[in-house]
Amino acid sequence: MPKMLEKHAEKAAETTVCPSSPLDLPQVSDTDIAICCEAVCKSFFEPVEGSRSWRNGFLGEKKRVQAVDHVSLEVRRGEIFGVLGPNGSGKSTLIRLMSTLLLPDSGTIQVFGKDVVQHHYEIRHWINRVSVEASFFKKLSAVENLRYAARIYGLPVKQGEEKALHILKRLGISKSKAYSPLETHSRGMQQKVAIARALMTTPVLILLDEPTTGLDPKSKRDVQQYVAEVKATHDATMILTTHDMDEAEKLCDRVAIIDRGKIIALDTPQGLKEQAGTDSLEEVFFRFTGVDWEEVLADESR
Ligand SMILES: Nc1ncnc2c1ncn2[C@@H]1O[C@H](COP(=O)(O)OP(=O)(O)OP(=O)(O)O)[C@@H](O)[C@H]1O
């Protein structure tokens, strides 16, 4: 077995309360680069607001929006890589391209050395993604939803349930909550369950698209601690988009700032602060984008 895979197997075995299924260990290549994007572009056509028939959706006048514009970057294996940017800057599009949910118009993306266009099926086995709009069977409990996900990935029922309970407990969800219908719980709690679901299979690449947006401070801390724990104990690479600068600073090894689809800065949080000659990431963001961070947050809450 290649060295990197052995390390992954050992860590997964060490850290999960219940033994991992062999399906937990996708056969990724022995490479130190998790993701390599080269000159990636993606554009969309959007209805022009105010044009005569823009309310008619696809029948109305359209304009091209360059959501991702010649993005080149490398994400190293095992790091938490942050993507920060104002609303509509292209963060989610970039994540969806990396996770094979969208095809690039041009440029290439490789995940563990495999091209996302040619090897999308294989790559999907390595990835799990958490987005702000996670969908569930709302009449079922968190455990039932997670058991269902575990079955899809081939985990035996009992093992799936044990693992679900272990992760939910780590995320601060009591047993009684874990067994009551999801529709009776807050959005924050449902978001935690979405994160638990993404971690059920110990994926090697975890895409966290604003995982703590809308969570109360305690839930946010639980999730952040768990993400840090996963990083420390698993051979998992994570891409994190967030609007929380403290979170980016606390969790991310490196951060890319994206604006209008372009990467305009990329470094460690400390490196970015040094480049901008400031001691706050908010200020770094302002220096590079010209956009005040408070404006981004106000825009988000609208
Ligand atoms: N499916 C789509 N159809 C049309 N336009 C889209 C589509 N997806 C994204 N866009 C546009 O692409 C641009 C980038 O959107 P994206 O969702 O990637 O930004 P974001 O940085 O994730 O924003 P936010 O922080 O608000 O989630 C925006 O102008 C958005 O309206």
The ligand as an SDF file (V2000), in Angstrom:
LIG
                    3D

 31 33  0  0  0  0  0  0  0  0999 V2000
  -26.5820   28.6540  -11.8670 N   0  0  0  0  0  0  0  0  0  0  0  0
  -26.3200   29.9200  -12.0930 C   0  0  0  0  0  0  0  0  0  0  0  0
  -26.9460   30.6000  -13.0840 N   0  0  0  0  0  0  0  0  0  0  0  0
  -26.6760   31.8890  -13.3240 C   0  0  0  0  0  0  0  0  0  0  0  0
  -25.7850   32.6300  -12.6230 N   0  0  0  0  0  0  0  0  0  0  0  0
  -25.1420   32.0220  -11.6090 C   0  0  0  0  0  0  0  0  0  0  0  0
  -25.3710   30.6560  -11.2900 C   0  0  0  0  0  0  0  0  0  0  0  0
  -24.5720   30.3250  -10.2350 N   0  0  0  0  0  0  0  0  0  0  0  0
  -23.8860   31.4420   -9.9080 C   0  0  0  0  0  0  0  0  0  0  0  0
  -24.2240   32.4480  -10.7260 N   0  0  0  0  0  0  0  0  0  0  0  0
  -23.6720   33.8150  -10.7170 C   0  0  0  0  0  0  0  0  0  0  0  0
  -22.2610   33.7000  -10.6610 O   0  0  0  0  0  0  0  0  0  0  0  0
  -21.7110   34.6890   -9.7870 C   0  0  0  0  0  0  0  0  0  0  0  0
  -20.9220   34.0030   -8.6930 C   0  0  0  0  0  0  0  0  0  0  0  0
  -21.8470   33.3020   -7.8540 O   0  0  0  0  0  0  0  0  0  0  0  0
  -21.3960   32.3980   -6.6280 P   0  0  0  0  0  0  0  0  0  0  0  0
  -22.6340   31.7950   -6.0440 O   0  0  0  0  0  0  0  0  0  0  0  0
  -20.3190   31.5000   -7.0510 O   0  0  0  0  0  0  0  0  0  0  0  0
  -20.8000   33.4900   -5.6360 O   0  0  0  0  0  0  0  0  0  0  0  0
  -20.4680   33.3890   -4.0820 P   0  0  0  0  0  0  0  0  0  0  0  0
  -19.1760   34.0940   -3.8920 O   0  0  0  0  0  0  0  0  0  0  0  0
  -20.5520   31.9820   -3.6330 O   0  0  0  0  0  0  0  0  0  0  0  0
  -21.6380   34.2380   -3.4430 O   0  0  0  0  0  0  0  0  0  0  0  0
  -22.3170   34.1500   -1.9740 P   0  0  0  0  0  0  0  0  0  0  0  0
  -21.2850   34.5600   -0.9890 O   0  0  0  0  0  0  0  0  0  0  0  0
  -23.4280   35.1210   -2.0780 O   0  0  0  0  0  0  0  0  0  0  0  0
  -22.7820   32.7350   -1.7920 O   0  0  0  0  0  0  0  0  0  0  0  0
  -22.8870   35.5000   -9.2750 C   0  0  0  0  0  0  0  0  0  0  0  0
  -23.0350   36.6350  -10.0860 O   0  0  0  0  0  0  0  0  0  0  0  0
  -24.0660   34.5590   -9.4420 C   0  0  0  0  0  0  0  0  0  0  0  0
  -25.2620   35.2810   -9.6200 O   0  0  0  0  0  0  0  0  0  0  0  0
  1  2  1  0
  2  3  1  0
  2  7  2  0
  3  4  2  0
  4  5  1  0
  5  6  2  0
  6  7  1  0
  6 10  1  0
  7  8  1  0
  8  9  2  0
  9 10  1  0
 10 11  1  0
 11 12  1  0
 11 30  1  0
 12 13  1  0
 13 14  1  0
 13 28  1  0
 14 15  1  0
 15 16  1  0
 16 17  2  0
 16 18  1  0
 16 19  1  0
 19 20  1  0
 20 21  2  0
 20 22  1  0
 20 23  1  0
 23 24  1  0
 24 25  2  0
 24 26  1  0
 24 27  1  0
 28 29  1  0
 28 30  1  0
 30 31  1  0
M  END
$$$$
